[in-house]
Amino acid sequence: MKGNLRLRQLAPLGMFAFALLMLAACNETYPNTTFDPHSELGRSIDAIWDRLLLLGTIVFVLVEVALLYVVFRYRRRPSDTGTPPQTHGNAFLEILWTIIPAVILLFIAVPTVSTIFKTQAKAVAGALEIQVIGHQWWWEFRYPEYNIVTANEIYIPTGRTVNFKMTSQDVIHSFWIPQLAGKRDVISNRTNYIWFTPDSALGPAVWNGFCTEYCGASHAKMRFRVFTVKPDQFASWVQGQQRPAAVGAQPNAPPPMLMPFPGDRNDRAAPAPPSNPAVRAPASAAASLVSTGPGYTFPQNQPEFDYAKPHTPVPSGLKFTAGLTGNAARGQQVYSSAACIGCHTITGNPMSMGVTGPNLTHFGSRHTIGAGTFPNTPAYLALWIKNARQMKPGILMPTLGKNEYDPQLKKPVTMGGLDDQQIADIVAYLMSLK
């Protein structure tokens, strides 16, 4: 009696929890869902999932119906006495329950293997190749066709196949854009590939990307953004990215030289680009583009894409002097004589030719810092330069703020540290690099 009473008391709570679950399911905003694919690869994976779910549901229903039938049909009755007849070695049943799973597996295996071969094939001719290099804990993206190097943000044109050629600089990572494609491991000394075509009907949009293989202390903070844009917008973005730094660049600065791709294999690379590649864009669009200015950048602060904005809290105790105004010209001088130049490249700044960290040539046009960890605003950037290791544990970037405690060295920075005014100047310089 007490058990039944307790069940009756818990029933309303269970119904309330079920109602909340149903209400949550009514929300149509699922920015990281795989059930709303926007490429042929995503739809292929979704089709496999639908088939497996259907067959699994059919098997579950049949097994449960048979189980319930046996339980009620052959349950023990008060009139039953003694042991019921025992059945052993029924050859027909043994053959039947061997054939049925084999047939089910056949229905699963054929489309699965077919999809695997399809998605593992070489990318089509004319595909846009993007080289992906995983680092602890950020992403390097190269467009060899256009001689562009960027970090943590990808721009791809709708309607054109994109071939990602991937390797790792250190440990194993995993590349995943939930609404566009499946996952692919990113491994050092090996080149993996994944390709897909963003739907032509897509308007300009932003998609979240993640590393889905545990890769160390800041694995959860190794994110990236993918911007699908129209071909003319992509052409404008490419032209902007091909220019040297917007501030302080030397006249006639040479274009950046792409470093050799780590773990390079050419067995499944996209066809080699022409010796003098041009941006593939409609003629009318290309004619309307101008040769000066920063080029297209995906607009920030759009409410419908709030899901792509980082909301990581700033570590407690990390402060920056309020009210400081930075000077970009002065910031370039400070930057060019600081430790920054040993790790970063800025095209047009001959002092900045490092390759350990992200390319900063057009840093000011990016939406986030720290591989999608914080918004790219002056306030966050100042704190990042001051003590990046406190904001993102384990990273290579040193603590630069004077008298700031370095959590890896276990001591404060004294020699060569930057004061808040110097950091404000560097912030002004980097934010001007559109």
N, C-alpha and C positions, 0 to 999 in steps of 0.2 A: 504493500500500500504506500509506504514511504517513497519507494522508487517511482511509482506512478505519479504521486503528488509532485515530486521534484521535476519530473518531465513536463508536467502541466505548467509549472512555474517558469521553466526555461523556454517553453514554446514561444511566448510573445517576444522574448529577446532574440530567439533565432529568426522569427519572422521579420523583426525590425532590421537585423543584420542583413538578411536576404534582400529586403527592400532597398537598403542603402547600396548593396552591391549592384542591383538592377539599375538604380539611378545613376551610379557611376558609369555603368556600361552605356548609358544614353549619351554621354559626352562624345561629340564627334571629333574632338581634337586629340589626335594621337600622333605627335610629330615623329616618333621613332618606331611606328608600327611597320611590320613587314607585310601586312595584309592589304596594303594600298600601294602596290608597286607602280612605278612610273618609268619602267624600261622593260625591254624584252627579256632580259635576264631575270629581273624581279618577277615577271609574270610566269616564267618557266618554273621558278622555284615555288611560286604560289600555287601553280597547277599541281605540282607534285604533292604539296601539302594537302590540297583539297582532296586529291585521290586517296592519299593515305588516311585522312580523316574519315572519308566515306567508307572505305573498306574496313577500317578499324571499327567504325560504328556498327556496320552490318555484322561483323564477327561478334562484337560485344553483345548485340541484341540477340542473335541466334544462340549464343552460349548461355546467356542469362535465361532466355525462355526455356531452353532445354534443361537447365539446372533447376528452375522453379517447377517445371513439369515433373522431373524425377523426384524432387523433394516432396511434393504433394501427392503424386500418384503412388509412390511406393513408401510413404511414411508408415510407421508402425501404428497399428490399430489395436484397440483393447482386446479384440478377438484373436489376435495373432499370438501363437505359442510356438516355441522352439525356434530353431535357426532356419531362415529362408533358404531356398535352393541357391547354390553357388555356381557361377558361370566362369569357366576358365578357357583361354585359348580360342577365342572367337576370331578366326582368320578374316572373315568379312569385315568386322569392325576395325581390326588392326590395319587392314589395307585401306579402308575408307578414311580413317583419321590420319593416315600418312599422305594420301592423295590430296585431301582437301587443303591442308596447309601448303602443300607444294603448288597447287593451282593458285592459291591466294598470293604466294610469294612471286609467282610468275607474273601476275597482274601488277605487282608492285615493281618487280625488277626491270621489266621491259621499258616502261617510261622513265624510270630512274636512270638506268644506264644510258638511254638515249639522250636524256638531258645532260648527263655528265659529259658525254662525247661532244655534244653541241656547245656547251659552255667552256670546254677545254680546248676547242679548236682555235686556230689562229684568227686574229682579228681581221676584218675585211680591209681591202686596200683603201687607202685614203683616210684611215682612222687617225684621230688625233692622239698622239702618244704623249703620255704624262709619266715621267719617271718619279717613283715614290721611294724615298729613303727614310726608314724609321730610325729615330734617335731616341735616347732616353732624355727627356720625354717630350719630343716634338716631332713634327713631320716636315720633311723637305720635299718640295715639289718642283720638278723641272719640266719645261716645255722645250725639248731640243729642236723642234721644228721652227721655233721662234726665238731661240736663245734667251729664254726667260727662266729665272730662278726665283721662287718665292717660298713662303713657309706658312703652313697651317691653314691656308685658304686656297681653294681650287675654283677656277672659273671654267665652265664648260658650256659650249653652245648646244642648244636643243636641236635634235634631229641629226646630229653627227655622232658617229660611233667614237667612243673614247676608249683607248687601250692603256690600262695602267700596268706599268712595268715596275715591279716592286722588289726591293731588297732591304736589308737592315744593316746599319752601321755597327750594331752591338748585339743585343739580345733578340730573342724572338718577339715580334709584335704581330698584331692581326688587324687588317684593314677592313672596315665595315661602314657602309652607308645604308642604313636600314631600308629606306624607301626607294633606293635606286638599285641596289645590288646585294649579293650575298657576301659572306666573309671570305677572306683569303689571307693565309699566313704570310708574314713578312720575315724572311729568314736571312741571316748573314751568309755570304758565300754561295748564295743561290738566288736565282731570279724567278719569281712567280708572276703570273699574269691574271688579270681579270678585265673583261671588257663588256660594255653595254652601250646602248643608245638612248639618251634621255628623250622622252616623247616630244615630238614636234609641237604638240598642242600646249605644252607647259609654258606658262608665263614666267617672268623673272621670279625666282623663288630661292630660298636658302634651305639646306638640308644638313642635319647634324651627322657628323662622322666620329667614329670612336676607334680606339685600340681595344680589342677584346681578348687579348692574351696578356696575362699578368706579367709585367715587365719590370717590376721594382716599386720603390716607395711611392712614386707619383704616377703610377699607372692610371689611376682614375682621373688624372688631370692631363691626360694625353689625348686631346680632342682636336677636331678640325671642322671646318665649314666648307660646304660645297654650294656654289652659286650657279644655278642653271639660268642662262641668259639667252636672249635672242642672238642670232649670228652677227647682226650689225653691232650690238652691244659688246659682244665678245671681240670683234675686230677693233673696236675703240679701246677696249681694255688692253688688248695686246699692244697696240701702238703706244699707249701710255706706259706700259711695263717695259717696253724696249728702250725708253729714253733714260738718260742718266739721272742722277739725283736732281730734284727740283731746286735745291738751294746749294750754292757753293761748289757746283760741279765745274771741273776744268773744261775750257773750250775744247771741242773735238775729242772728248773723252772716248777711248776705245770701248767697244762693247765687252761685256763680261765673257770670260772663257769658261765654258762648262767643264767641271772636273770629270775625270773618267767615272763612269757609272760602276759602283762597287758590285762585285760578283756578276759582271756582265756576261750574258749569253745571248746569242743572236738567233737561237733556234725558233723563237716564237715572237720575235719583235715585230712591230708594225713595219710595213715597207719603208725604206729609207726616204726621207724628205728630199725634195730637189735641192740643188746646190744654192739656189737663191729663192727660198720659200717666200710665198706671199700669204697674207692673211686671207683665209677662205671666207669671203663674205659676199653678199649680193652686190652686183656692180653699183646699183643705185645707192646702197648703204655706204660702200667704200668711198664713193665720190663725195658723199656728204661729210665725211670725216675730215677734221683739220689736223695739221701736222704739229700743232702746238697745244699745250694744256696737259692736264694730268690723265686724260683718257677716262673711260667709263669706270665707275665704281658703284657697286650695289648700294642703294640708299640705306642709311642707317635709321634706327628708331621708327620702324614701321610696326604698329601694334600687332598685325597679323603674324609677324615673325618673332614675337617676343620669346617663343620657346627656344630660339637660337642664341639668346643673350645669356651670358654667364652671370650667375648670382653668387659666386663664391665670396664668403666673408673675408675681410682683411684680418690677419692675425692681430690679436690684442697686443698693445704695447708698441706697435709700429706707427710712428708719427712723422709728420712732415710739417715744416714751418708754413703757416698759412699766410697768404697775401704776397708771396714772392712772384715776380714777373720775370720770365726767362727771355733771353735774347738769342735768336737763332744763330746769328753770325758768331757771337761769342761762344755759343754752345758747340758750334763746329770746331772751334779751336780747342775747347776743353776735351771734346770727344776724340779729336785726332791726336791728342797727347796722353790719353788715358788708356787703361787696359782694354777698352772696348775694341780697339783696332786689331788686337791679336786674335779675335774670334769672329768678327763680322766683316762682311763686304758691303760697301756702298759704292756703286758704280759712279765714277766721276770724282771720287775722293781717293787720290793715290795712296793716302796713308792707311786706308781701311781696306785690307785685302785678306782678312782672316776667313777661314772656311769651317771652323769648328762649330760656330753658332749660325742662326738664321741670317739670310741675306736681308739687309735693312734698306735697300735702295728706295723702296716705295713703302716704307713702314707706316707712314702716316695715313695711307689709304686702307689699312687693315682694320678689322672690326674688333679684334681681341688681342691680348698679349698672353704669354705663358701657355701657348697651345690651347686656346679657348678657355683659359682659366679665369681671366679678368677682362672687363671691357677696356678697349684701347682709348682711354681718356687721359688727359694730363695728370689728374690726381692719382690714378692707379699706376701710371707709368713712373711717376716720381717715386712712389713707394717701391715699385719693382726694381728700379735702378739702385735704390738705397739699400735694400736687403731682399734680393730675389730668393735667397735660400730659406728665408723665413716664410715667404709666401708660397714656395713650392719646394718641399723638402727633397734633398738629394741631387739637385741639378748642378751642372758644371759651372754656371755663371757665378762668379765670385760676389761676395758682399762688398759694395763699393762705398757705402756711406761711412763717413768718418765717425769713429767711436761706436759704430754699430757692432753688435755681437754676432759673430759668424757661428751658426749652429753646427757647422761641420768642422771648423778649425777649433771650436770651443774657446774662442778668445775674441776680444774686440779688435776692430780694424783701426790701426794707428797710422802706419806708414802708407802714404799714397791714397788715403781716403778722400772722398769728395764731400764738400760741405753742401748744405741745402741749396745755396744760390748756384753753385756749379751744376748740381743735378737739375735745377729748374732750367738752366740754359741748355743743357743737353736735351731735356724734354722738349723745349721749344724747337730745337734743331730737328729732332726725330719726327715730331708731329708735322713739321713743314715738308717732310719728304712724301708728297702725295704721288 
